Structure formats: C-alpha cells, structure tokens
Amino acid sequence: MTANTGFIEPVRRSGELGVHSIDHCHMVVPDLKVAHHFYDSFGLDAVERGQGLALRTHGDAHTWITIGEGARKKFGYVSFALFEEDFKAFGKRLDEMGVKRLDPPARIESAGYWFRDPDGNLIEVKVAPKTSPNVKSSFGEPSSPACVRGAPYRSSAPRCRPRRLSHVLLFTPDVLRALEFYSRVLGLRLSDRSGDVIAFMHGIHGSDHHLMAFAKSSAPGHHHYSWDVASVSDIGLGATYMLEKGYERGWGLGRHVLGSNFFHYVRDPWGSYSEYSGDIDYVPSTCDWDAGDHPAQDSLYVWGPNLPHDFIQNFEID
C-alpha cells in the first residue's frame, strides 16, 4: 500500500511463463499509398520506414504494425513480448515441446525466437516492454451541465486518435487446435469461445479480455486489428471521418458480448477491418477469468446493426 496510489496491482503472474503483450504485427499490401491514406484517415500515424510503413498511435513512438508492399494483401507475422527473466526459460520450453526454431525473415534484425504455429503463421517471441495495460483502460463520456451545450460543432469536431492496439483476430481452419497451441506454447489463456467457431485469449500477466482471437475459416488469414479509444464519441467521430474519406463499408455502432467492448469496424481496401473499440473487459494478473463456451447468439453482439453478409469472409484465401 502507498499513501498516494493505494494497492498496486502486480504486473506479472507469479511462477507462470508466458508472453505479456503483442509487440507488433507485419503484413503486406498491394499499394502503400492506399494503406497510408486508409490508416492516416483512421487516426493513426502512418510513417514511412525503409521500403514500407510503420503504424503508430498519435504521440507515441511505438510501432504497432509494419507494412510492406506485395502482390496482394497478406498477414505476415505477429511479434509477442516476454519479460527478460523469462527469455531463456521460454527457449527451453520450445525445445522441450519440439517447436522448430527458424531464422528471422530477410532484412529483419532480431534476437528473438522465430517459429510457426500449426497454420503456418510466423511468430516472433522477444524481450520487449509490456504494452498491454496493467489496469483496465479508462473509458467515459463527458457530460455537460445544464444550460451548457455538450457537443462540439461538426466543423470543429476533433479527430479520433486511438490510444493503442488492443487485439488481433486471425482466421484458422481449426480454432481448437489454435487454442491448444497458443496456450501450451505461448502461455495465453482462454477467455471465452463459442464451440469451434470463435475463441478469445488473454495474456496471463494482465491484459484486455483478448490479445488474440481466432475465427473459423477454410484457410488462415487476417480479419481485423482492434484499436482502443477513450469514449463512444471517439468511436462515432472516427466512423464519421472515415465515411467522409470514402470508407463506407463496415459494421457498427454496437456492443460485443464476449469482451463487452463498444465497436465500429471499418473495412479496409483489402477486405479486412480496423476496429474502433472501447471499454473492453480487463483480466488482471491476479484474476482467473471464468472462461465459457457460449451459444452463437451470445457470442457476437448485444446490440447493433445487422451483421454484413460478408463480415466473416476470409479474403486472403487464394
């Protein structure tokens, strides 16, 4: 206990080995200029880096997504972060489990471990700072007092600026196999699932309800990146600005059941999505989340517009 802050939540689960954060992801797209326009409009800082782009949140130097150019949009890899004191033990775990280590991709300098999951997705695990939150992120809608106008003018409304990457959802042909691998090897834990159709996993050292999610498809692929914002107004402002920039397809405003977050998805030019997300459930390092297996009607959203017919289509399938 301290006089200023009260109880300090532990930032790691004692005696447990597992990744604590997603450090960054990589993908390729057919046109970097198009990617720059989309993500800049979304409210991120799209910065030229080498022959590609780095996506950062406004005012933060951390790179969440790196983007290269290729023949078609394709998910590249996900980089997870470990505490330094866990690095050697994690390498031993990989060896004991027979997980084949790989060299880093060309032109990437890395001291981390590289390997593939059962779907062939490339994974890096390295020592890096914890970027997942240590407490539940703040969320609220300021209210004006009586006799004072609360909303800004449309002409001077602020831009939505996401605060951080919250989670990533990947397609997989076998959701239960993905759950087994990511729990056994990376130390993630099941938060909730709906049969073998969709599942959500959190980090053991304190994270949002899900760092990673998996949805069933006939092949691997990437469905969406989710970005944390501070209020429902931020979600609305972001969605409206994207409409003005020509990005009309998406889904929202609504509220999810599993994770509880308010959402609005904006479809990118390649068929996947970026999500404005706020008030997602939080699992501290001291909590054993009561994971459930939920029926389909209780697995997606409490309220919101009808689901687009192709929302769960995997556009990375050849």
Phi and psi in degrees as GROMACS dihedral restraints (atoms count N, CA, C in turn):
[ dihedral_restraints ]
;  ai    aj    ak    al  type     phi  dphi    fc
    3     4     5     6     1  -130.5    20    10
    4     5     6     7     1   154.7    20    10
    6     7     8     9     1   -66.8    20    10
    7     8     9    10     1   -27.4    20    10
    9    10    11    12     1   -90.6    20    10
   10    11    12    13     1   -37.4    20    10
   12    13    14    15     1  -118.4    20    10
   13    14    15    16     1   -10.4    20    10
   15    16    17    18     1    73.1    20    10
   16    17    18    19     1  -149.2    20    10
   18    19    20    21     1   -66.8    20    10
   19    20    21    22     1   133.4    20    10
   21    22    23    24     1  -102.3    20    10
   22    23    24    25     1   117.3    20    10
   24    25    26    27     1   -67.0    20    10
   25    26    27    28     1   132.9    20    10
   27    28    29    30     1   -59.2    20    10
   28    29    30    31     1   143.1    20    10
   30    31    32    33     1   -94.5    20    10
   31    32    33    34     1     3.7    20    10
   33    34    35    36     1  -150.7    20    10
   34    35    36    37     1   154.8    20    10
   36    37    38    39     1   -85.9    20    10
   37    38    39    40     1   119.5    20    10
   39    40    41    42     1   -62.8    20    10
   40    41    42    43     1   132.8    20    10
   42    43    44    45     1    78.0    20    10
   43    44    45    46     1     4.9    20    10
   45    46    47    48     1  -112.2    20    10
   46    47    48    49     1   140.8    20    10
   48    49    50    51     1  -107.4    20    10
   49    50    51    52     1   121.5    20    10
   51    52    53    54     1  -178.2    20    10
   52    53    54    55     1   160.9    20    10
   54    55    56    57     1   -67.0    20    10
   55    56    57    58     1   153.4    20    10
   57    58    59    60     1  -109.5    20    10
   58    59    60    61     1   -17.1    20    10
   60    61    62    63     1  -155.9    20    10
   61    62    63    64     1   162.2    20    10
   63    64    65    66     1   -88.3    20    10
   64    65    66    67     1   120.2    20    10
   66    67    68    69     1   -78.0    20    10
   67    68    69    70     1   -51.9    20    10
   69    70    71    72     1  -165.5    20    10
   70    71    72    73     1   169.5    20    10
   72    73    74    75     1  -126.1    20    10
   73    74    75    76     1   164.0    20    10
   75    76    77    78     1  -133.1    20    10
   76    77    78    79     1   143.5    20    10
   78    79    80    81     1  -149.0    20    10
   79    80    81    82     1   166.7    20    10
   81    82    83    84     1  -119.9    20    10
   82    83    84    85     1   149.4    20    10
   84    85    86    87     1  -135.7    20    10
   85    86    87    88     1   159.6    20    10
   87    88    89    90     1   -74.9    20    10
   88    89    90    91     1   -16.0    20    10
   90    91    92    93     1  -149.4    20    10
   91    92    93    94     1   110.8    20    10
   93    94    95    96     1   -68.1    20    10
   94    95    96    97     1   -31.6    20    10
   96    97    98    99     1   -64.8    20    10
   97    98    99   100     1   -40.7    20    10
   99   100   101   102     1   -64.8    20    10
  100   101   102   103     1   -42.2    20    10
  102   103   104   105     1   -62.5    20    10
  103   104   105   106     1   -42.2    20    10
  105   106   107   108     1   -59.5    20    10
  106   107   108   109     1   -45.0    20    10
  108   109   110   111     1   -64.5    20    10
  109   110   111   112     1   -43.6    20    10
  111   112   113   114     1   -63.5    20    10
  112   113   114   115     1   -52.3    20    10
  114   115   116   117     1   -74.3    20    10
  115   116   117   118     1   -30.9    20    10
  117   118   119   120     1   -65.2    20    10
  118   119   120   121     1   -42.3    20    10
  120   121   122   123     1   -64.5    20    10
  121   122   123   124     1   -33.6    20    10
  123   124   125   126     1   -66.7    20    10
  124   125   126   127     1   -22.0    20    10
  126   127   128   129     1   114.5    20    10
  127   128   129   130     1     9.4    20    10
  129   130   131   132     1   -98.2    20    10
  130   131   132   133     1   163.1    20    10
  132   133   134   135     1   -93.0    20    10
  133   134   135   136     1   110.9    20    10
  135   136   137   138     1   -97.4    20    10
  136   137   138   139     1   107.1    20    10
  138   139   140   141     1  -110.1    20    10
  139   140   141   142     1   131.9    20    10
  141   142   143   144     1   -65.5    20    10
  142   143   144   145     1   130.9    20    10
  144   145   146   147     1  -142.2    20    10
  145   146   147   148     1   112.4    20    10
  147   148   149   150     1    61.0    20    10
  148   149   150   151     1  -125.3    20    10
  150   151   152   153     1   -97.2    20    10
  151   152   153   154     1    15.9    20    10
  153   154   155   156     1  -144.1    20    10
  154   155   156   157     1  -154.5    20    10
  156   157   158   159     1  -125.2    20    10
  157   158   159   160     1   151.8    20    10
  159   160   161   162     1  -120.6    20    10
  160   161   162   163     1   129.2    20    10
  162   163   164   165     1   -99.8    20    10
  163   164   165   166     1   125.5    20    10
  165   166   167   168     1  -129.9    20    10
  166   167   168   169     1   157.3    20    10
  168   169   170   171     1   -85.1    20    10
  169   170   171   172     1   153.5    20    10
  171   172   173   174     1   -59.7    20    10
  172   173   174   175     1   125.2    20    10
  174   175   176   177     1    82.8    20    10
  175   176   177   178     1     6.2    20    10
  177   178   179   180     1  -124.2    20    10
  178   179   180   181     1   133.0    20    10
  180   181   182   183     1   -81.6    20    10
  181   182   183   184     1    -8.6    20    10
  183   184   185   186     1   -70.5    20    10
  184   185   186   187     1   133.4    20    10
  186   187   188   189     1   -91.7    20    10
  187   188   189   190     1   121.2    20    10
  189   190   191   192     1   -92.6    20    10
  190   191   192   193     1   -38.2    20    10
  192   193   194   195     1  -134.4    20    10
  193   194   195   196     1   134.3    20    10
  195   196   197   198     1  -109.2    20    10
  196   197   198   199     1   142.5    20    10
  198   199   200   201     1  -129.5    20    10
  199   200   201   202     1   127.0    20    10
  201   202   203   204     1  -110.9    20    10
  202   203   204   205     1   176.5    20    10
  204   205   206   207     1  -109.9    20    10
  205   206   207   208     1   134.2    20    10
  207   208   209   210     1  -149.7    20    10
  208   209   210   211     1  -175.2    20    10
  210   211   212   213     1   -66.3    20    10
  211   212   213   214     1   -30.9    20    10
  213   214   215   216     1  -152.7    20    10
  214   215   216   217     1   163.8    20    10
  216   217   218   219     1   -68.7    20    10
  217   218   219   220     1   131.2    20    10
  219   220   221   222     1  -155.2    20    10
  220   221   222   223     1   136.4    20    10
  222   223   224   225     1   -68.9    20    10
  223   224   225   226     1   136.8    20    10
  225   226   227   228     1  -100.2    20    10
  226   227   228   229     1   -64.1    20    10
  228   229   230   231     1  -161.2    20    10
  229   230   231   232     1   167.0    20    10
  231   232   233   234     1  -124.5    20    10
  232   233   234   235     1   133.3    20    10
  234   235   236   237     1  -107.4    20    10
  235   236   237   238     1   119.6    20    10
  237   238   239   240     1  -101.0    20    10
  238   239   240   241     1   155.6    20    10
  240   241   242   243     1  -114.2    20    10
  241   242   243   244     1   141.5    20    10
  243   244   245   246     1  -118.4    20    10
  244   245   246   247     1   157.7    20    10
  246   247   248   249     1   -70.4    20    10
  247   248   249   250     1   146.2    20    10
  249   250   251   252     1   -57.1    20    10
  250   251   252   253     1   -39.7    20    10
  252   253   254   255     1   -69.0    20    10
  253   254   255   256     1   -11.3    20    10
  255   256   257   258     1   -98.8    20    10
  256   257   258   259     1    -4.8    20    10
  258   259   260   261     1   -64.3    20    10
  259   260   261   262     1   -50.4    20    10
  261   262   263   264     1   -64.8    20    10
  262   263   264   265     1   -39.7    20    10
  264   265   266   267     1   -64.2    20    10
  265   266   267   268     1   -34.1    20    10
  267   268   269   270     1   -68.8    20    10
  268   269   270   271     1   -39.8    20    10
  270   271   272   273     1   -60.8    20    10
  271   272   273   274     1   -39.3    20    10
  273   274   275   276     1   -64.4    20    10
  274   275   276   277     1   -39.7    20    10
  276   277   278   279     1   -59.8    20    10
  277   278   279   280     1   -45.5    20    10
  279   280   281   282     1   -57.6    20    10
  280   281   282   283     1   -44.4    20    10
  282   283   284   285     1   -63.7    20    10
  283   284   285   286     1   -44.3    20    10
  285   286   287   288     1   -65.4    20    10
  286   287   288   289     1   -31.4    20    10
  288   289   290   291     1   -89.6    20    10
  289   290   291   292     1    -1.5    20    10
  291   292   293   294     1    72.1    20    10
  292   293   294   295     1    25.9    20    10
  294   295   296   297     1   -81.8    20    10
  295   296   297   298     1   120.1    20    10
  297   298   299   300     1   -72.0    20    10
  298   299   300   301     1   124.6    20    10
  300   301   302   303     1   -82.7    20    10
  301   302   303   304     1   146.7    20    10
  303   304   305   306     1  -122.4    20    10
  304   305   306   307     1   161.7    20    10
  306   307   308   309     1   -75.4    20    10
  307   308   309   310     1   152.7    20    10
  309   310   311   312     1   -61.0    20    10
  310   311   312   313     1   154.5    20    10
  312   313   314   315     1   -58.1    20    10
  313   314   315   316     1   158.2    20    10
  315   316   317   318     1   -55.8    20    10
  316   317   318   319     1   138.7    20    10
  318   319   320   321     1    71.5    20    10
  319   320   321   322     1    13.6    20    10
  321   322   323   324     1  -113.2    20    10
  322   323   324   325     1   120.0    20    10
  324   325   326   327     1   -88.7    20    10
  325   326   327   328     1   123.2    20    10
  327   328   329   330     1  -152.6    20    10
  328   329   330   331     1   137.2    20    10
  330   331   332   333     1  -103.1    20    10
  331   332   333   334     1    10.8    20    10
  333   334   335   336     1   -88.4    20    10
  334   335   336   337     1   179.3    20    10
  336   337   338   339     1   -91.5    20    10
  337   338   339   340     1   136.2    20    10
  339   340   341   342     1  -121.1    20    10
  340   341   342   343     1   135.8    20    10
  342   343   344   345     1  -162.2    20    10
  343   344   345   346     1   178.1    20    10
  345   346   347   348     1  -119.7    20    10
  346   347   348   349     1   148.0    20    10
  348   349   350   351     1   -82.8    20    10
  349   350   351   352     1   177.4    20    10
  351   352   353   354     1   -62.1    20    10
  352   353   354   355     1   -20.1    20    10
  354   355   356   357     1   -89.0    20    10
  355   356   357   358     1    -1.9    20    10
  357   358   359   360     1    91.2    20    10
  358   359   360   361     1     1.5    20    10
  360   361   362   363     1   -66.7    20    10
  361   362   363   364     1   134.4    20    10
  363   364   365   366     1   -80.8    20    10
  364   365   366   367     1   135.5    20    10
  366   367   368   369     1  -128.2    20    10
  367   368   369   370     1   137.1    20    10
  369   370   371   372     1  -114.5    20    10
  370   371   372   373     1   140.3    20    10
  372   373   374   375     1  -126.7    20    10
  373   374   375   376     1   123.6    20    10
  375   376   377   378     1  -143.2    20    10
  376   377   378   379     1   168.9    20    10
  378   379   380   381     1   -80.8    20    10
  379   380   381   382     1   125.3    20    10
  381   382   383   384     1  -160.9    20    10
  382   383   384   385     1   159.2    20    10
  384   385   386   387     1   -60.8    20    10
  385   386   387   388     1   152.4    20    10
  387   388   389   390     1   -75.3    20    10
  388   389   390   391     1   117.2    20    10
  390   391   392   393     1  -103.7    20    10
  391   392   393   394     1   -15.7    20    10
  393   394   395   396     1   -71.4    20    10
  394   395   396   397     1   147.9    20    10
  396   397   398   399     1   -69.7    20    10
  397   398   399   400     1   152.1    20    10
  399   400   401   402     1   -94.9    20    10
  400   401   402   403     1    -9.1    20    10
  402   403   404   405     1  -142.5    20    10
  403   404   405   406     1   166.4    20    10
  405   406   407   408     1   -63.9    20    10
  406   407   408   409     1   134.4    20    10
  408   409   410   411     1   -67.2    20    10
  409   410   411   412     1   143.6    20    10
  411   412   413   414     1   -65.5    20    10
  412   413   414   415     1   148.3    20    10
  414   415   416   417     1  -158.4    20    10
  415   416   417   418     1   131.9    20    10
  417   418   419   420     1  -175.6    20    10
  418   419   420   421     1   161.4    20    10
  420   421   422   423     1  -117.8    20    10
  421   422   423   424     1   106.3    20    10
  423   424   425   426     1   -61.3    20    10
  424   425   426   427     1   142.6    20    10
  426   427   428   429     1  -117.2    20    10
  427   428   429   430     1   143.2    20    10
  429   430   431   432     1   -90.8    20    10
  430   431   432   433     1   152.2    20    10
  432   433   434   435     1   -72.3    20    10
  433   434   435   436     1   168.0    20    10
  435   436   437   438     1   -57.6    20    10
  436   437   438   439     1   142.9    20    10
  438   439   440   441     1    74.9    20    10
  439   440   441   442     1    15.6    20    10
  441   442   443   444     1  -130.9    20    10
  442   443   444   445     1   129.5    20    10
  444   445   446   447     1   -68.4    20    10
  445   446   447   448     1   132.4    20    10
  447   448   449   450     1   -94.1    20    10
  448   449   450   451     1   -33.4    20    10
  450   451   452   453     1   -86.7    20    10
  451   452   453   454     1   147.4    20    10
  453   454   455   456     1   -74.3    20    10
  454   455   456   457     1   162.7    20    10
  456   457   458   459     1   -68.4    20    10
  457   458   459   460     1   146.3    20    10
  459   460   461   462     1   -57.8    20    10
  460   461   462   463     1   -38.7    20    10
  462   463   464   465     1   -68.7    20    10
  463   464   465   466     1   -19.7    20    10
  465   466   467   468     1  -123.9    20    10
  466   467   468   469     1    17.9    20    10
  468   469   470   471     1   -64.4    20    10
  469   470   471   472     1   140.3    20    10
  471   472   473   474     1   -72.6    20    10
  472   473   474   475     1   159.4    20    10
  474   475   476   477     1   -75.9    20    10
  475   476   477   478     1   148.1    20    10
  477   478   479   480     1   -77.4    20    10
  478   479   480   481     1   128.0    20    10
  480   481   482   483     1  -124.1    20    10
  481   482   483   484     1    99.9    20    10
  483   484   485   486     1   -54.5    20    10
  484   485   486   487     1   150.1    20    10
  486   487   488   489     1   -93.7    20    10
  487   488   489   490     1   -30.1    20    10
  489   490   491   492     1  -170.4    20    10
  490   491   492   493     1   164.7    20    10
  492   493   494   495     1   -75.5    20    10
  493   494   495   496     1   128.7    20    10
  495   496   497   498     1   -94.2    20    10
  496   497   498   499     1   -51.1    20    10
  498   499   500   501     1  -160.6    20    10
  499   500   501   502     1   172.5    20    10
  501   502   503   504     1  -130.9    20    10
  502   503   504   505     1   137.3    20    10
  504   505   506   507     1  -114.9    20    10
  505   506   507   508     1   126.6    20    10
  507   508   509   510     1  -114.4    20    10
  508   509   510   511     1   147.7    20    10
  510   511   512   513     1   -80.6    20    10
  511   512   513   514     1   149.2    20    10
  513   514   515   516     1  -150.6    20    10
  514   515   516   517     1   145.0    20    10
  516   517   518   519     1   -71.4    20    10
  517   518   519   520     1   -16.6    20    10
  519   520   521   522     1  -142.4    20    10
  520   521   522   523     1    93.9    20    10
  522   523   524   525     1   -62.1    20    10
  523   524   525   526     1   -42.4    20    10
  525   526   527   528     1   -67.4    20    10
  526   527   528   529     1   -34.9    20    10
  528   529   530   531     1   -66.5    20    10
  529   530   531   532     1   -40.7    20    10
  531   532   533   534     1   -62.7    20    10
  532   533   534   535     1   -43.2    20    10
  534   535   536   537     1   -58.1    20    10
  535   536   537   538     1   -45.5    20    10
  537   538   539   540     1   -62.6    20    10
  538   539   540   541     1   -43.8    20    10
  540   541   542   543     1   -68.7    20    10
  541   542   543   544     1   -47.0    20    10
  543   544   545   546     1   -71.4    20    10
  544   545   546   547     1   -24.6    20    10
  546   547   548   549     1   -81.8    20    10
  547   548   549   550     1   -45.5    20    10
  549   550   551   552     1   -70.1    20    10
  550   551   552   553     1   -41.4    20    10
  552   553   554   555     1   -92.6    20    10
  553   554   555   556     1   -49.1    20    10
  555   556   557   558     1   -92.5    20    10
  556   557   558   559     1   -11.7    20    10
  558   559   560   561     1    82.4    20    10
  559   560   561   562     1     9.8    20    10
  561   562   563   564     1   -70.7    20    10
  562   563   564   565     1   159.9    20    10
  564   565   566   567     1  -123.3    20    10
  565   566   567   568     1   147.1    20    10
  567   568   569   570     1   -65.8    20    10
  568   569   570   571     1   131.4    20    10
  570   571   572   573     1   -95.5    20    10
  571   572   573   574     1   -56.0    20    10
  573   574   575   576     1  -159.1    20    10
  574   575   576   577     1   159.5    20    10
  576   577   578   579     1  -151.7    20    10
  577   578   579   580     1   169.7    20    10
  579   580   581   582     1  -128.4    20    10
  580   581   582   583     1    94.7    20    10
  582   583   584   585     1    55.5    20    10
  583   584   585   586     1  -132.1    20    10
  585   586   587   588     1  -108.1    20    10
  586   587   588   589     1    24.2    20    10
  588   589   590   591     1   -98.8    20    10
  589   590   591   592     1   -42.6    20    10
  591   592   593   594     1  -151.4    20    10
  592   593   594   595     1   147.2    20    10
  594   595   596   597     1  -150.3    20    10
  595   596   597   598     1   152.6    20    10
  597   598   599   600     1  -129.4    20    10
  598   599   600   601     1   138.3    20    10
  600   601   602   603     1  -131.6    20    10
  601   602   603   604     1   140.9    20    10
  603   604   605   606     1  -115.8    20    10
  604   605   606   607     1   164.3    20    10
  606   607   608   609     1   -84.8    20    10
  607   608   609   610     1   145.1    20    10
  609   610   611   612     1   -76.9    20    10
  610   611   612   613     1   -14.6    20    10
  612   613   614   615     1  -101.0    20    10
  613   614   615   616     1    25.3    20    10
  615   616   617   618     1    97.5    20    10
  616   617   618   619     1   114.1    20    10
  618   619   620   621     1  -161.2    20    10
  619   620   621   622     1   171.7    20    10
  621   622   623   624     1   -58.1    20    10
  622   623   624   625     1   166.2    20    10
  624   625   626   627     1   -48.5    20    10
  625   626   627   628     1   -35.2    20    10
  627   628   629   630     1  -144.6    20    10
  628   629   630   631     1   132.3    20    10
  630   631   632   633     1   -87.8    20    10
  631   632   633   634     1   -41.1    20    10
  633   634   635   636     1  -126.5    20    10
  634   635   636   637     1   145.7    20    10
  636   637   638   639     1  -137.2    20    10
  637   638   639   640     1   153.5    20    10
  639   640   641   642     1  -134.4    20    10
  640   641   642   643     1   132.8    20    10
  642   643   644   645     1  -124.4    20    10
  643   644   645   646     1   143.7    20    10
  645   646   647   648     1   -73.1    20    10
  646   647   648   649     1   136.4    20    10
  648   649   650   651     1  -152.9    20    10
  649   650   651   652     1   172.6    20    10
  651   652   653   654     1   -79.2    20    10
  652   653   654   655     1    -8.9    20    10
  654   655   656   657     1  -155.4    20    10
  655   656   657   658     1   161.3    20    10
  657   658   659   660     1   -64.8    20    10
  658   659   660   661     1   160.5    20    10
  660   661   662   663     1   171.2    20    10
  661   662   663   664     1   177.6    20    10
  663   664   665   666     1  -113.5    20    10
  664   665   666   667     1   131.0    20    10
  666   667   668   669     1  -100.3    20    10
  667   668   669   670     1   -52.8    20    10
  669   670   671   672     1  -159.0    20    10
  670   671   672   673     1   156.4    20    10
  672   673   674   675     1  -102.7    20    10
  673   674   675   676     1   138.9    20    10
  675   676   677   678     1  -113.7    20    10
  676   677   678   679     1   132.6    20    10
  678   679   680   681     1  -120.2    20    10
  679   680   681   682     1   126.2    20    10
  681   682   683   684     1   -74.6    20    10
  682   683   684   685     1   133.0    20    10
  684   685   686   687     1  -128.6    20    10
  685   686   687   688     1   170.4    20    10
  687   688   689   690     1   -93.3    20    10
  688   689   690   691     1   -14.2    20    10
  690   691   692   693     1  -162.8    20    10
  691   692   693   694     1   166.4    20    10
  693   694   695   696     1   -63.5    20    10
  694   695   696   697     1   -35.8    20    10
  696   697   698   699     1   -60.2    20    10
  697   698   699   700     1   -40.1    20    10
  699   700   701   702     1   -60.6    20    10
  700   701   702   703     1   -42.1    20    10
  702   703   704   705     1   -61.0    20    10
  703   704   705   706     1   -46.3    20    10
  705   706   707   708     1   -65.0    20    10
  706   707   708   709     1   -41.2    20    10
  708   709   710   711     1   -63.7    20    10
  709   710   711   712     1   -41.8    20    10
  711   712   713   714     1   -64.5    20    10
  712   713   714   715     1   -45.1    20    10
  714   715   716   717     1   -62.2    20    10
  715   716   717   718     1   -41.6    20    10
  717   718   719   720     1   -67.2    20    10
  718   719   720   721     1   -41.9    20    10
  720   721   722   723     1   -63.1    20    10
  721   722   723   724     1   -41.0    20    10
  723   724   725   726     1   -64.0    20    10
  724   725   726   727     1   -37.5    20    10
  726   727   728   729     1   -59.8    20    10
  727   728   729   730     1   -43.3    20    10
  729   730   731   732     1   -63.0    20    10
  730   731   732   733     1   -28.4    20    10
  732   733   734   735     1   -89.3    20    10
  733   734   735   736     1     3.6    20    10
  735   736   737   738     1    98.8    20    10
  736   737   738   739     1     4.1    20    10
  738   739   740   741     1   -97.1    20    10
  739   740   741   742     1    86.4    20    10
  741   742   743   744     1   -90.3    20    10
  742   743   744   745     1   -21.8    20    10
  744   745   746   747     1   -87.7    20    10
  745   746   747   748     1   140.5    20    10
  747   748   749   750     1   169.2    20    10
  748   749   750   751     1  -160.5    20    10
  750   751   752   753     1  -154.0    20    10
  751   752   753   754     1   127.0    20    10
  753   754   755   756     1   147.4    20    10
  754   755   756   757     1   178.7    20    10
  756   757   758   759     1   -74.4    20    10
  757   758   759   760     1   143.3    20    10
  759   760   761   762     1  -157.5    20    10
  760   761   762   763     1  -175.2    20    10
  762   763   764   765     1  -135.4    20    10
  763   764   765   766     1   127.4    20    10
  765   766   767   768     1   -72.3    20    10
  766   767   768   769     1   160.0    20    10
  768   769   770   771     1   -86.9    20    10
  769   770   771   772     1   -60.0    20    10
  771   772   773   774     1   -84.1    20    10
  772   773   774   775     1   106.7    20    10
  774   775   776   777     1   109.1    20    10
  775   776   777   778     1   -28.4    20    10
  777   778   779   780     1    68.9    20    10
  778   779   780   781     1     2.6    20    10
  780   781   782   783     1   -73.8    20    10
  781   782   783   784     1   144.9    20    10
  783   784   785   786     1   -72.7    20    10
  784   785   786   787     1   145.6    20    10
  786   787   788   789     1  -145.8    20    10
  787   788   789   790     1   155.6    20    10
  789   790   791   792     1  -149.0    20    10
  790   791   792   793     1   122.6    20    10
  792   793   794   795     1   -97.7    20    10
  793   794   795   796     1   137.5    20    10
  795   796   797   798     1  -115.5    20    10
  796   797   798   799     1   125.4    20    10
  798   799   800   801     1   -76.5    20    10
  799   800   801   802     1   131.9    20    10
  801   802   803   804     1   -85.6    20    10
  802   803   804   805     1   176.0    20    10
  804   805   806   807     1   -69.0    20    10
  805   806   807   808     1    -3.4    20    10
  807   808   809   810     1  -116.9    20    10
  808   809   810   811     1     9.3    20    10
  810   811   812   813     1    95.2    20    10
  811   812   813   814     1    -6.2    20    10
  813   814   815   816     1   -99.6    20    10
  814   815   816   817     1  -172.3    20    10
  816   817   818   819     1  -136.2    20    10
  817   818   819   820     1   155.6    20    10
  819   820   821   822     1  -117.6    20    10
  820   821   822   823     1   136.5    20    10
  822   823   824   825     1  -114.0    20    10
  823   824   825   826     1   128.4    20    10
  825   826   827   828     1   -80.9    20    10
  826   827   828   829     1   124.9    20    10
  828   829   830   831     1  -136.1    20    10
  829   830   831   832     1   139.3    20    10
  831   832   833   834     1  -146.6    20    10
  832   833   834   835     1   147.6    20    10
  834   835   836   837     1    65.8    20    10
  835   836   837   838     1    39.7    20    10
  837   838   839   840     1   -71.7    20    10
  838   839   840   841     1   148.1    20    10
  840   841   842   843     1   -58.5    20    10
  841   842   843   844     1   151.9    20    10
  843   844   845   846     1  -124.5    20    10
  844   845   846   847     1   139.3    20    10
  846   847   848   849     1  -117.2    20    10
  847   848   849   850     1   101.5    20    10
  849   850   851   852     1   -70.6    20    10
  850   851   852   853     1   165.9    20    10
  852   853   854   855     1   -64.3    20    10
  853   854   855   856     1   -20.3    20    10
  855   856   857   858     1   -90.3    20    10
  856   857   858   859     1     0.1    20    10
  858   859   860   861     1  -106.2    20    10
  859   860   861   862     1   133.2    20    10
  861   862   863   864     1   -98.2    20    10
  862   863   864   865     1    96.4    20    10
  864   865   866   867     1   -61.1    20    10
  865   866   867   868     1   138.1    20    10
  867   868   869   870     1   -82.5    20    10
  868   869   870   871     1    86.3    20    10
  870   871   872   873     1   -69.5    20    10
  871   872   873   874     1   141.6    20    10
  873   874   875   876     1  -131.2    20    10
  874   875   876   877     1   161.5    20    10
  876   877   878   879     1  -112.5    20    10
  877   878   879   880     1   110.6    20    10
  879   880   881   882     1  -108.6    20    10
  880   881   882   883     1   148.9    20    10
  882   883   884   885     1   -66.3    20    10
  883   884   885   886     1   160.0    20    10
  885   886   887   888     1   -55.5    20    10
  886   887   888   889     1   -40.6    20    10
  888   889   890   891     1   -66.7    20    10
  889   890   891   892     1   -18.8    20    10
  891   892   893   894     1  -108.3    20    10
  892   893   894   895     1    20.2    20    10
  894   895   896   897     1  -113.7    20    10
  895   896   897   898     1    -8.4    20    10
  897   898   899   900     1  -121.0    20    10
  898   899   900   901     1   -64.0    20    10
  900   901   902   903     1  -149.6    20    10
  901   902   903   904     1   147.9    20    10
  903   904   905   906     1   -80.8    20    10
  904   905   906   907     1   -46.6    20    10
  906   907   908   909     1  -149.4    20    10
  907   908   909   910     1   158.3    20    10
  909   910   911   912     1   147.0    20    10
  910   911   912   913     1   177.7    20    10
  912   913   914   915     1   -70.1    20    10
  913   914   915   916     1   166.2    20    10
  915   916   917   918     1   -58.9    20    10
  916   917   918   919     1   145.1    20    10
  918   919   920   921     1   -67.5    20    10
  919   920   921   922     1   129.0    20    10
  921   922   923   924     1   -56.7    20    10
  922   923   924   925     1   146.1    20    10
  924   925   926   927     1   -63.4    20    10
  925   926   927   928     1   -27.7    20    10
  927   928   929   930     1  -110.8    20    10
  928   929   930   931     1    22.6    20    10
  930   931   932   933     1   -62.4    20    10
  931   932   933   934     1   -36.3    20    10
  933   934   935   936     1  -102.6    20    10
  934   935   936   937     1    22.9    20    10
  936   937   938   939     1   -80.1    20    10
  937   938   939   940     1   137.1    20    10
  939   940   941   942     1   -92.7    20    10
  940   941   942   943     1   103.7    20    10
  942   943   944   945     1   -84.5    20    10
  943   944   945   946     1     2.0    20    10
  945   946   947   948     1   -90.7    20    10
  946   947   948   949     1    -1.9    20    10
  948   949   950   951     1   -70.2    20    10
  949   950   951   952     1   131.3    20    10
